[in-house]
Amino acid sequence: MSEPALAPRNALGGVVIVWVAALIAALAIGIFVPEEWRVQWLLVGFGAAVLLSFALQLGYAQTKGFTFRVAASAIGALLLLGVVSAAFGLAALIPA
């Protein structure tokens, strides 16, 4: 007989952590990076978010839904980075 499985940890927390990290990275990039370098740094931030999503989901050690959770993390991070970069782009059009 096999032992009963313990209650699995909630893997949705890892998705939210990646989204929060992407939001913080996008805001930091928008504030501290000059306008001509923002796109390159946003790509670096997205790459870091994808790597973070893989690391967190591998840390949960649950095979069921792994691809969905990583995809949700990456797509959410991409959308957040896009929305924040669009906001900073629109803000740059307003004369100071």
N, C-alpha and C positions, 0 to 999 in steps of 0.2 A: 504494500500500500504506500501511496505517496502522501507526503505531508500536505495539508491544505495551504494554498497560497495566501500570503499575507495581503492585506488590503493595499493595492498599489497607490503610490503617491499620485497626486493630481498633476498631470503633465501640462495642463493648461497654464500653470504658473510660469513655465519656461517660455511659453509663447509671449506672455505679457511682459516678462523680463526683457526679452529681445526688443519688443516694441518700445518699452521705456528707454532702453539703452540707445535705440536708434533716434528717438525723439531728443534725448539729451545731447547726443552727438550732432544731430542736425542743428540744434540751437547753438551749440558751442561753435560749430563751423560757421554758421551764419553771423555770429557776433565777432569772433576773433580772427577769421580768415579774410584777407582782402578779396574784393569782388572777382578779380581776374583768376583767382585760384579756387574758388568755391566749388566748381563742378568737379574738379579733380579730387578734392578732399571729400566731397559727397560720395564719390565712387569708392574711395578708401573706407569711408564710414559704412557703406552698404556691404562691402566685402567683409568688414569686421563683424557686422550684424549676422551675415550668413555663417561665418565661422562660429560665432557665439551660439547661434541656433543649433548647429550640429553638435557642439560641445555639450550644451545643456540637455538636448534630447538623448544623446548617447549616455549622459550621466543618469538619466531616469531609467535606463535599461529596460524599456518596454518596447517590444517589437511591433505590437499592434498599434497602428496609426502613426508610425514613425514618419513616414513620407508626408502624410497630411500635416502633422505638426510642424515639420521643418518647412514645408511649403507655406503654411499659414504664417510662420514666423518671418520668412523671407519676403513674402508678398506684403505683409503688414508693414515691415520695415521699409520696403521700397515705397509704399504709398505714403508713409509718414515723412520720409526724406523728400519725396516729391512735393508734398503739400507745403512743407516748411520752406523748401527752396523756391517754390512759386511765390510764397508770401514775401520772402526776402527779395525776390526779383521784382515783384510789384512795388515793394517799398523803395527799391532803388530808382524807380521811375518818378517818384514824387520828388519835386525839387526841394532842396533843403533851405 
